[in-house]
């Protein structure tokens, strides 16, 4: 049985603050700089990252971020807005080094013979830790700030090193499988994208089209329609996904559109396109495809993804997309056989993506259920050895 002890976290870890880069220091290429926006638990995202274009001189060494480093946001919202609250934790997963920006902290064990870094990641990423940090944060009404000392003052219970390593091994195995599925889905999505280009873009000349193809408009492929009102006050719990301009927006118990279907933003956010492989409810901030004419769901999905929807914005303060402007755009209308052949091949890829997403959700649920039980000692990790045993404990 593992032996647990109570510590102030500062007895076990240290916190490295980030560097105060100036906006003029950063460009579009070079070494990525990790800002608060890049912490997207449980990972670090380099999407929309800024880059330091200069050589990493000696004084920058302490701010280098390497693979598996644990990062935490030192600024954010107060506890009343927990989704964006201060204290978000992510782990850097890239082989190439990055740099730490101000108001991002790097956490690391002072002594790996006392505290395992992998265990530290799961210890500090628990929701109750973020809640405690956000509750005790200082700052203004609109912005919460924490200091390294706030983190070090946390009181935590930690088992002996063998138990730490075993707990981290179990949780890491789940996270590794989740990450493998995520990367596999990226590959499958790229394969689908490549197929669309091969079928309908590369080598296609509008003046010399294959037999049965013609030049028309997007309105010849499909018809877009505005989504439907559904105030939050009348939403009922269910498993029917609700889609807004920004994507999945909750669930309802009533179907408005039979899937599979396509939605995109109409107001507020435009340019994002979503494929929904089940029955759903599109909100009034979105457009959905009401009728597929010379197109099919996945063909339409990629047609819209390859259309500059943001360039059709008619709003000033609020981005707005008019469906008629989309309908009037020139488009290549392929023959039906080619479209159906593409749909069949890409559907197989999307089915695998969906399977991976479902498996990941099950793995995430298992991990999130195991995490507090392992961290509290409720499950004796030194006695429970197999995945089947863990499932038995949780059932």
LOLUMKOL-466246 format. One record per residue (C-alpha): residue number from 1; residue in three letters; y, x, z. Coordinates in pm, whole numbers, always signed. Each point is the difference from the previous one (the first is absolute). Example, Ala and Ser with C-alpha at 12.3 -4.5 7.8 and 13.67 -1.06 7.14 Angstrom:
<fifis>
(fifi 1,ALA,(-450,+1230,+780));
(fifi 2,SER,(+344,+137,-66));
</fifis>
This chain:
<fifis>
(fifi 1,UNK,(+0,+0,+0));
(fifi 2,UNK,(+348,+129,-90));
(fifi 3,UNK,(+243,+105,+272));
(fifi 4,UNK,(+350,-148,-36));
(fifi 5,UNK,(+326,+131,+147));
(fifi 6,UNK,(+357,-129,+6));
(fifi 7,UNK,(+277,+221,-140));
(fifi 8,UNK,(+362,-10,-98));
(fifi 9,UNK,(-29,+54,-376));
(fifi 10,UNK,(+245,+290,+25));
(fifi 11,UNK,(-261,+194,+197));
(fifi 12,UNK,(-218,-2,-310));
(fifi 13,UNK,(+227,-6,-305));
(fifi 14,UNK,(+326,+124,-141));
(fifi 15,UNK,(+239,-169,-245));
(fifi 16,UNK,(+173,+175,-290));
(fifi 17,UNK,(+325,-161,-115));
(fifi 18,UNK,(+90,-8,-368));
(fifi 19,UNK,(+274,+187,-187));
(fifi 20,UNK,(+334,-164,-81));
(fifi 21,UNK,(-9,+25,-379));
(fifi 22,UNK,(+321,-92,-179));
(fifi 23,UNK,(-25,-241,-291));
(fifi 24,UNK,(+133,+271,-228));
(fifi 25,UNK,(-292,+223,+97));
(fifi 26,UNK,(-256,-238,-151));
(fifi 27,UNK,(-102,-60,-361));
(fifi 28,UNK,(-289,-151,-198));
(fifi 29,UNK,(-230,+303,-2));
(fifi 30,UNK,(-114,+262,+246));
(fifi 31,UNK,(-151,-39,+346));
(fifi 32,UNK,(-17,-364,+120));
(fifi 33,UNK,(+212,-87,+304));
(fifi 34,UNK,(-154,-253,+238));
(fifi 35,UNK,(+252,-260,+114));
(fifi 36,UNK,(-52,-306,+219));
(fifi 37,UNK,(-49,-216,-310));
(fifi 38,UNK,(-299,+215,-98));
(fifi 39,UNK,(-189,-80,+321));
(fifi 40,UNK,(-216,-293,-106));
(fifi 41,UNK,(-273,-29,+266));
(fifi 42,UNK,(-266,+122,+3));
(fifi 43,UNK,(+113,+243,-271));
(fifi 44,UNK,(+299,+186,-138));
(fifi 45,UNK,(+113,-117,-343));
(fifi 46,UNK,(+178,+223,-249));
(fifi 47,UNK,(+113,-296,-206));
(fifi 48,UNK,(+377,+24,-44));
(fifi 49,UNK,(+0,+329,+192));
(fifi 50,UNK,(+289,+242,-28));
(fifi 51,UNK,(-68,+368,-69));
(fifi 52,UNK,(+138,+333,+117));
(fifi 53,UNK,(+35,+211,-316));
(fifi 54,UNK,(+47,+342,+160));
(fifi 55,UNK,(-238,+267,+123));
(fifi 56,UNK,(-134,-56,+352));
(fifi 57,UNK,(+171,+277,+194));
(fifi 58,UNK,(-103,+117,+345));
(fifi 59,UNK,(+235,-231,+189));
(fifi 60,UNK,(-171,-302,-161));
(fifi 61,UNK,(-346,+102,+123));
(fifi 62,UNK,(+7,-213,+315));
(fifi 63,UNK,(+78,-310,-208));
(fifi 64,UNK,(-297,+34,-237));
(fifi 65,UNK,(-244,-294,+0));
(fifi 66,UNK,(-361,+70,-91));
(fifi 67,UNK,(-304,-216,-67));
(fifi 68,UNK,(-113,-206,+303));
(fifi 69,UNK,(+329,+52,+189));
(fifi 70,UNK,(+98,-297,+220));
(fifi 71,UNK,(+351,-138,-59));
(fifi 72,UNK,(+198,-261,+192));
(fifi 73,UNK,(+325,-184,-74));
(fifi 74,UNK,(+267,+74,+262));
(fifi 75,UNK,(+235,-272,-126));
(fifi 76,UNK,(-70,-361,-93));
(fifi 77,UNK,(+34,-354,+127));
(fifi 78,UNK,(-27,-121,+356));
(fifi 79,UNK,(-313,-167,+134));
(fifi 80,UNK,(+123,-344,-115));
(fifi 81,UNK,(-73,+115,-358));
(fifi 82,UNK,(-331,+173,+57));
(fifi 83,UNK,(-92,+18,-371));
(fifi 84,UNK,(+284,+251,-54));
(fifi 85,UNK,(+22,+128,+356));
(fifi 86,UNK,(+57,+359,+100));
(fifi 87,UNK,(-316,+199,+73));
(fifi 88,UNK,(-190,-53,-326));
(fifi 89,UNK,(-277,+259,-37));
(fifi 90,UNK,(-154,+137,-318));
(fifi 91,UNK,(-212,+296,-96));
(fifi 92,UNK,(+86,+229,-291));
(fifi 93,UNK,(-288,-4,-247));
(fifi 94,UNK,(+108,+229,-282));
(fifi 95,UNK,(-107,+358,-78));
(fifi 96,UNK,(+350,+109,-101));
(fifi 97,UNK,(+238,+73,+290));
(fifi 98,UNK,(+301,-214,+80));
(fifi 99,UNK,(+311,+30,+219));
(fifi 100,UNK,(+100,-197,+308));
(fifi 101,UNK,(+329,-188,-16));
(fifi 102,UNK,(+219,-80,+301));
(fifi 103,UNK,(-107,-295,+217));
(fifi 104,UNK,(-364,+62,-95));
(fifi 105,UNK,(-212,+175,+261));
(fifi 106,UNK,(-317,+205,-40));
(fifi 107,UNK,(-248,-27,+287));
(fifi 108,UNK,(-257,+266,+77));
(fifi 109,UNK,(-231,+103,+282));
(fifi 110,UNK,(+112,+292,+214));
(fifi 111,UNK,(-360,+102,+66));
(fifi 112,UNK,(-282,-109,-231));
(fifi 113,UNK,(-250,+76,+276));
(fifi 114,UNK,(+163,-274,+204));
(fifi 115,UNK,(+116,-253,-260));
(fifi 116,UNK,(-149,-42,-347));
(fifi 117,UNK,(+262,-65,-271));
(fifi 118,UNK,(-216,-263,-171));
(fifi 119,UNK,(-37,-184,+332));
(fifi 120,UNK,(+377,+31,+54));
(fifi 121,UNK,(+61,-183,-328));
(fifi 122,UNK,(-202,-302,+108));
(fifi 123,UNK,(+140,+14,+353));
(fifi 124,UNK,(+364,-9,-114));
(fifi 125,UNK,(-48,-248,-287));
(fifi 126,UNK,(-113,-286,+224));
(fifi 127,UNK,(+226,-310,-23));
(fifi 128,UNK,(+59,-2,+377));
(fifi 129,UNK,(+145,+352,-22));
(fifi 130,UNK,(+251,-103,-265));
(fifi 131,UNK,(+82,-311,+206));
(fifi 132,UNK,(+70,+213,+309));
(fifi 133,UNK,(+216,+246,-195));
(fifi 134,UNK,(+197,-280,-166));
(fifi 135,UNK,(+46,-174,+335));
(fifi 136,UNK,(+144,+311,+162));
(fifi 137,UNK,(+207,+114,-299));
(fifi 138,UNK,(+373,+50,+24));
(fifi 139,UNK,(+263,-42,-269));
(fifi 140,UNK,(+218,-281,-124));
(fifi 141,UNK,(-81,-367,-46));
(fifi 142,UNK,(-100,+65,-363));
(fifi 143,UNK,(-174,+335,+39));
(fifi 144,UNK,(-252,+135,+250));
(fifi 145,UNK,(-43,+371,+65));
(fifi 146,UNK,(-262,+195,+192));
(fifi 147,UNK,(+4,+363,+105));
(fifi 148,UNK,(-283,+252,+32));
(fifi 149,UNK,(+24,-56,+375));
(fifi 150,UNK,(-68,-373,-43));
(fifi 151,UNK,(-326,+93,-170));
(fifi 152,UNK,(-88,+266,+255));
(fifi 153,UNK,(+61,-245,+288));
(fifi 154,UNK,(-276,-233,-122));
(fifi 155,UNK,(-284,-29,+247));
(fifi 156,UNK,(-339,+15,-168));
(fifi 157,UNK,(-364,+14,+95));
(fifi 158,UNK,(-200,+268,-179));
(fifi 159,UNK,(-375,+76,+15));
(fifi 160,UNK,(-157,+343,+0));
(fifi 161,UNK,(+3,+198,-324));
(fifi 162,UNK,(-355,-90,-122));
(fifi 163,UNK,(+83,-371,+33));
(fifi 164,UNK,(+334,+52,-175));
(fifi 165,UNK,(-174,+162,-294));
(fifi 166,UNK,(-264,-273,-15));
(fifi 167,UNK,(+261,-279,+7));
(fifi 168,UNK,(+203,+172,-271));
(fifi 169,UNK,(-316,+56,-208));
(fifi 170,UNK,(-89,-371,+10));
(fifi 171,UNK,(+349,-122,-87));
(fifi 172,UNK,(+53,+271,-262));
(fifi 173,UNK,(-323,-99,-175));
(fifi 174,UNK,(+137,-353,-40));
(fifi 175,UNK,(+340,+126,-116));
(fifi 176,UNK,(-163,+239,-247));
(fifi 177,UNK,(-194,-287,-158));
(fifi 178,UNK,(+314,-213,-14));
(fifi 179,UNK,(+186,+285,-171));
(fifi 180,UNK,(-288,+59,-243));
(fifi 181,UNK,(+8,-365,-104));
(fifi 182,UNK,(+377,+12,-37));
(fifi 183,UNK,(-18,+305,-224));
(fifi 184,UNK,(-282,-158,-199));
(fifi 185,UNK,(+219,-304,-58));
(fifi 186,UNK,(+282,+220,-122));
(fifi 187,UNK,(-241,+150,-254));
(fifi 188,UNK,(-125,-343,-107));
(fifi 189,UNK,(+356,-126,-41));
(fifi 190,UNK,(+84,+303,-212));
(fifi 191,UNK,(-308,-66,-214));
(fifi 192,UNK,(+115,-359,-56));
(fifi 193,UNK,(+348,+122,-88));
(fifi 194,UNK,(-147,+251,-246));
(fifi 195,UNK,(-207,-272,-166));
(fifi 196,UNK,(+309,-216,-49));
(fifi 197,UNK,(+181,+290,-164));
(fifi 198,UNK,(-297,+76,-224));
(fifi 199,UNK,(-43,-363,-106));
(fifi 200,UNK,(+358,-117,-42));
(fifi 201,UNK,(+252,+288,+3));
(fifi 202,UNK,(-120,+338,-123));
(fifi 203,UNK,(-2,+23,-378));
(fifi 204,UNK,(+114,-361,-45));
(fifi 205,UNK,(+261,-29,-275));
(fifi 206,UNK,(+183,-334,-23));
(fifi 207,UNK,(+42,+53,-375));
(fifi 208,UNK,(-369,+66,-56));
(fifi 209,UNK,(-194,-216,+245));
(fifi 210,UNK,(-380,-46,+2));
(fifi 211,UNK,(-135,-308,-174));
(fifi 212,UNK,(+62,-313,+206));
(fifi 213,UNK,(+286,+153,+197));
(fifi 214,UNK,(+364,-103,-35));
(fifi 215,UNK,(+348,+53,+141));
(fifi 216,UNK,(+122,-284,+219));
(fifi 217,UNK,(+153,-47,+344));
(fifi 218,UNK,(-128,+9,+357));
(fifi 219,UNK,(+35,-377,-3));
(fifi 220,UNK,(-285,-5,-256));
(fifi 221,UNK,(-224,+178,+253));
(fifi 222,UNK,(+67,-208,+311));
(fifi 223,UNK,(+243,-235,+174));
(fifi 224,UNK,(+173,+87,+324));
(fifi 225,UNK,(+107,-260,+255));
(fifi 226,UNK,(+199,+12,+322));
(fifi 227,UNK,(-200,-11,+323));
(fifi 228,UNK,(+4,-276,+261));
(fifi 229,UNK,(+184,-58,+327));
(fifi 230,UNK,(-201,+49,+317));
(fifi 231,UNK,(+221,+27,+312));
(fifi 232,UNK,(-154,+203,+280));
(fifi 233,UNK,(+29,-304,+227));
(fifi 234,UNK,(-261,-194,-198));
(fifi 235,UNK,(-245,+281,-74));
(fifi 236,UNK,(-345,-62,+140));
(fifi 237,UNK,(-258,+264,+82));
(fifi 238,UNK,(-258,+55,-269));
(fifi 239,UNK,(-133,+258,-245));
(fifi 240,UNK,(+210,-85,-307));
(fifi 241,UNK,(+229,+299,-68));
(fifi 242,UNK,(+373,-63,-36));
(fifi 243,UNK,(+190,+225,-242));
(fifi 244,UNK,(+373,+62,+0));
(fifi 245,UNK,(+212,+239,-207));
(fifi 246,UNK,(-110,+285,+229));
(fifi 247,UNK,(-372,-80,-14));
(fifi 248,UNK,(-238,-153,+255));
(fifi 249,UNK,(+203,-211,+244));
(fifi 250,UNK,(-257,-161,+226));
(fifi 251,UNK,(-260,-273,-38));
(fifi 252,UNK,(-15,-379,-30));
(fifi 253,UNK,(-270,-266,-7));
(fifi 254,UNK,(+101,-155,-332));
(fifi 255,UNK,(-39,+126,-358));
(fifi 256,UNK,(+281,-30,-252));
(fifi 257,UNK,(-134,+219,-285));
(fifi 258,UNK,(-360,+67,-98));
(fifi 259,UNK,(-86,+366,-30));
(fifi 260,UNK,(-24,+248,-145));
(fifi 261,UNK,(+373,+9,-55));
(fifi 262,UNK,(+305,+220,-39));
(fifi 263,UNK,(+327,-6,+195));
(fifi 264,UNK,(+321,+199,-17));
(fifi 265,UNK,(+333,-15,+178));
(fifi 266,UNK,(+264,-252,-108));
(fifi 267,UNK,(+265,+54,+268));
(fifi 268,UNK,(+80,+272,+250));
(fifi 269,UNK,(-259,+253,-122));
(fifi 270,UNK,(-84,+24,-368));
(fifi 271,UNK,(-227,+233,-192));
(fifi 272,UNK,(-316,-13,+213));
(fifi 273,UNK,(-302,-171,-160));
(fifi 274,UNK,(-303,-128,+195));
(fifi 275,UNK,(-348,-95,-116));
(fifi 276,UNK,(-156,-266,+225));
(fifi 277,UNK,(-372,-50,-56));
(fifi 278,UNK,(-23,-317,+212));
(fifi 279,UNK,(+177,-333,+43));
(fifi 280,UNK,(+351,+49,+142));
(fifi 281,UNK,(+347,-140,+70));
(fifi 282,UNK,(+294,+168,-181));
(fifi 283,UNK,(+329,-43,+189));
(fifi 284,UNK,(+326,-98,-165));
(fifi 285,UNK,(+125,+360,+6));
(fifi 286,UNK,(-270,+82,-253));
(fifi 287,UNK,(-109,-85,-351));
(fifi 288,UNK,(-365,-64,-85));
(fifi 289,UNK,(-186,-41,-325));
(fifi 290,UNK,(-54,-371,-46));
(fifi 291,UNK,(-181,+26,-334));
(fifi 292,UNK,(-184,+280,-175));
(fifi 293,UNK,(+38,-43,-376));
(fifi 294,UNK,(-99,+297,-216));
(fifi 295,UNK,(-54,+204,+316));
(fifi 296,UNK,(-230,+13,+304));
(fifi 297,UNK,(+74,+75,+369));
(fifi 298,UNK,(-57,+377,-6));
(fifi 299,UNK,(+153,+47,-343));
(fifi 300,UNK,(+307,-192,+121));
(fifi 301,UNK,(+10,+207,+317));
(fifi 302,UNK,(+33,+323,-197));
(fifi 303,UNK,(+240,-147,-253));
(fifi 304,UNK,(+237,-86,+285));
(fifi 305,UNK,(-55,+335,+171));
(fifi 306,UNK,(+104,+171,-326));
(fifi 307,UNK,(+309,-220,-35));
(fifi 308,UNK,(+334,+114,+139));
(fifi 309,UNK,(+50,-305,+221));
(fifi 310,UNK,(+269,+171,+210));
(fifi 311,UNK,(+195,+54,-320));
(fifi 312,UNK,(+16,-379,-42));
(fifi 313,UNK,(+187,-50,+329));
(fifi 314,UNK,(+266,-273,-32));
(fifi 315,UNK,(+113,+3,+362));
(fifi 316,UNK,(+279,+197,+162));
(fifi 317,UNK,(-36,-16,+378));
(fifi 318,UNK,(-360,-127,-22));
(fifi 319,UNK,(-235,+132,-273));
(fifi 320,UNK,(-114,-294,-213));
(fifi 321,UNK,(-251,-33,-283));
(fifi 322,UNK,(+25,-285,-251));
(fifi 323,UNK,(-340,-96,-142));
(fifi 324,UNK,(+149,-89,-338));
(fifi 325,UNK,(+130,+356,-37));
(fifi 326,UNK,(-356,+122,+50));
(fifi 327,UNK,(-143,-255,-244));
(fifi 328,UNK,(+240,+109,-275));
(fifi 329,UNK,(-95,+369,+7));
(fifi 330,UNK,(-178,+128,-309));
(fifi 331,UNK,(-371,+65,+51));
(fifi 332,UNK,(-311,+92,-198));
(fifi 333,UNK,(-246,-289,-16));
(fifi 334,UNK,(-352,+144,-37));
(fifi 335,UNK,(-297,-190,-140));
(fifi 336,UNK,(-198,-203,+253));
(fifi 337,UNK,(-316,+210,-19));
(fifi 338,UNK,(+183,+319,+97));
(fifi 339,UNK,(+173,-168,+293));
(fifi 340,UNK,(-328,-145,+131));
(fifi 341,UNK,(-178,+334,-40));
(fifi 342,UNK,(+274,+170,+204));
(fifi 343,UNK,(-12,-273,+264));
(fifi 344,UNK,(-375,+35,+43));
(fifi 345,UNK,(+12,+378,+46));
(fifi 346,UNK,(+295,+3,+238));
(fifi 347,UNK,(-137,-291,+201));
(fifi 348,UNK,(-297,+221,+96));
(fifi 349,UNK,(+243,+262,+131));
(fifi 350,UNK,(+201,-258,+194));
(fifi 351,UNK,(-316,-146,+152));
(fifi 352,UNK,(-84,+344,+137));
(fifi 353,UNK,(+355,+39,+130));
(fifi 354,UNK,(-34,-332,+178));
(fifi 355,UNK,(-334,+103,+154));
(fifi 356,UNK,(+156,+320,+128));
(fifi 357,UNK,(+295,-192,+145));
(fifi 358,UNK,(-233,-237,+183));
(fifi 359,UNK,(-206,+289,+133));
(fifi 360,UNK,(+315,+175,+114));
(fifi 361,UNK,(+117,-308,+186));
(fifi 362,UNK,(-333,-16,+182));
(fifi 363,UNK,(+24,+372,+83));
(fifi 364,UNK,(+358,-40,+122));
(fifi 365,UNK,(-102,-292,+221));
(fifi 366,UNK,(-287,+205,+144));
(fifi 367,UNK,(+223,+302,+60));
(fifi 368,UNK,(+275,-207,+163));
(fifi 369,UNK,(-256,-171,+223));
(fifi 370,UNK,(-168,+326,+97));
(fifi 371,UNK,(+322,+191,+63));
(fifi 372,UNK,(+107,-162,+331));
(fifi 373,UNK,(-359,-18,+125));
(fifi 374,UNK,(-61,+368,-68));
(fifi 375,UNK,(+340,+104,+138));
(fifi 376,UNK,(-50,-195,+322));
(fifi 377,UNK,(-352,+125,+62));
(fifi 378,UNK,(-138,-354,-30));
(fifi 379,UNK,(-247,+141,-250));
(fifi 380,UNK,(-170,+312,+133));
(fifi 381,UNK,(+20,+212,-311));
(fifi 382,UNK,(-247,+256,+134));
(fifi 383,UNK,(-271,-267,+28));
(fifi 384,UNK,(+65,-192,-324));
(fifi 385,UNK,(-106,+199,-304));
(fifi 386,UNK,(-34,-219,-310));
(fifi 387,UNK,(+216,-243,-194));
(fifi 388,UNK,(-257,-272,+65));
(fifi 389,UNK,(+37,+54,+374));
(fifi 390,UNK,(+376,-39,-25));
(fifi 391,UNK,(-37,-324,-188));
(fifi 392,UNK,(-236,-122,+273));
(fifi 393,UNK,(+255,+89,+268));
(fifi 394,UNK,(+273,-190,-183));
(fifi 395,UNK,(-210,-308,-80));
</fifis>
